[in-house]
Amino acid sequence: VQLVESGGGLVQPGGSLRLSCAASGFTFSSYVMSWYRQAPGKERELVATISSGGSSRNYADPVKGRFIISRDNAKNTVYLQMDSLKPEDTAVYYCNAARSGWKAYWGQGTQVTVSI
């Protein structure tokens, strides 16, 4: 099983990034996919979740209206489009796969830094 995040980097405030998480080794279309983030000295927090079929999406209040989560089950990939980035969005972003009654999986994380 692998979840491999990509797309992180350094961006100026107000800029955009698109994170990707490529999944393999499990039935991707049966799993709820989420993005979490962890800033230095803080606990890991949920950013956004998308249902297995993609019809339902939920966002944490700090990112509502700025981030969009999406998935392509044919490509076994989940995305996080991040716009209007703020310095407080700086964190390591992690991809998570979850299914009721089954083991959850985590990616290794990708660093997002929002700074001048």
C-alpha positions as CSV (number, residue, x, y, z in Angstrom):
1,V,0.0,0.0,0.0
2,Q,1.3,3.4,-0.9
3,L,0.0,7.0,-0.7
4,V,2.5,9.4,-2.4
5,E,1.9,13.1,-2.0
6,S,3.4,15.7,-4.4
7,G,2.9,19.3,-5.3
8,G,4.1,21.1,-2.2
9,G,6.6,23.9,-2.2
10,L,7.2,27.5,-1.4
11,V,4.6,30.1,-2.5
12,Q,3.9,33.7,-1.7
13,P,0.8,34.8,0.2
14,G,-2.2,34.9,-2.1
15,G,-0.7,32.3,-4.3
16,S,-1.9,28.8,-5.3
17,L,-0.7,25.2,-5.1
18,R,-2.3,21.9,-6.2
19,L,-1.4,18.9,-4.1
20,S,-1.8,15.4,-5.5
21,C,-1.9,12.0,-3.7
22,A,-1.4,8.9,-5.8
23,A,-2.7,5.7,-4.2
24,S,-1.8,2.1,-4.9
25,G,-2.2,-1.3,-3.3
26,F,-5.8,-1.0,-2.2
27,T,-9.3,-0.4,-3.6
28,F,-9.1,3.3,-3.9
29,S,-12.7,3.9,-5.0
30,S,-13.9,2.2,-1.7
31,Y,-12.1,4.6,0.6
32,V,-13.0,8.1,1.9
33,M,-10.0,10.3,1.2
34,S,-8.9,13.2,3.3
35,W,-6.1,15.8,3.5
36,Y,-4.7,16.6,6.9
37,R,-2.0,19.1,7.9
38,Q,0.4,19.6,10.7
39,A,2.2,22.9,11.5
40,P,5.3,23.0,13.7
41,G,4.4,22.6,17.3
42,K,0.8,21.9,16.6
43,E,-1.4,18.8,16.3
44,R,-2.4,17.3,13.0
45,E,-5.7,18.7,11.9
46,L,-8.3,17.6,9.3
47,V,-8.4,20.0,6.2
48,A,-10.8,18.3,3.8
49,T,-12.6,15.1,3.1
50,I,-14.2,13.6,0.0
51,S,-16.5,10.6,-0.1
52,S,-15.6,7.4,-1.9
53,G,-17.6,8.4,-5.0
54,G,-16.8,12.0,-4.8
55,S,-20.3,13.3,-4.3
56,S,-19.8,14.6,-0.8
57,R,-17.0,17.0,0.4
58,N,-16.3,18.7,3.7
59,Y,-13.9,21.3,4.7
60,A,-12.4,22.7,7.9
61,D,-13.6,26.3,8.6
62,P,-10.1,27.9,8.1
63,V,-10.0,26.7,4.4
64,K,-13.6,26.9,3.3
65,G,-13.9,29.0,0.2
66,R,-10.2,28.7,-0.6
67,F,-9.4,24.9,-0.9
68,I,-11.1,22.3,-3.1
69,I,-10.7,18.6,-2.7
70,S,-11.4,16.3,-5.6
71,R,-10.6,12.8,-6.7
72,D,-10.2,10.8,-9.9
73,N,-11.0,7.1,-9.2
74,A,-9.8,6.1,-12.6
75,K,-6.4,7.4,-11.7
76,N,-6.4,6.5,-8.0
77,T,-5.6,10.0,-7.2
78,V,-6.9,12.7,-4.8
79,Y,-6.2,16.4,-5.2
80,L,-6.2,19.5,-3.1
81,Q,-6.4,22.8,-4.9
82,M,-5.3,25.5,-2.6
83,D,-6.0,29.1,-3.5
84,S,-5.5,32.4,-1.7
85,L,-2.9,30.8,0.5
86,K,-2.0,32.4,3.8
87,P,1.1,32.1,6.0
88,E,-1.0,30.2,8.5
89,D,-1.5,27.5,5.8
90,T,2.2,26.6,6.2
91,A,2.4,22.9,7.3
92,V,3.2,19.4,6.2
93,Y,0.1,18.1,4.3
94,Y,-0.8,14.5,4.6
95,C,-3.1,12.3,2.5
96,N,-5.3,9.8,4.4
97,A,-7.4,6.9,3.2
98,A,-10.1,5.5,5.5
99,R,-12.8,2.9,5.2
100,S,-15.1,1.8,8.0
101,G,-13.8,-1.4,9.6
102,W,-10.6,-1.4,7.6
103,K,-7.1,-0.2,8.3
104,A,-6.4,3.5,7.5
105,Y,-3.4,4.6,5.4
106,W,-1.2,7.7,5.5
107,G,1.1,9.2,3.0
108,Q,4.6,10.6,4.0
109,G,3.6,14.2,3.7
110,T,4.5,17.2,1.5
111,Q,5.7,20.5,2.8
112,V,3.7,23.6,2.0
113,T,5.4,26.9,3.0
114,V,3.6,30.3,2.4
115,S,6.0,33.1,2.8
116,I,7.2,36.3,1.2
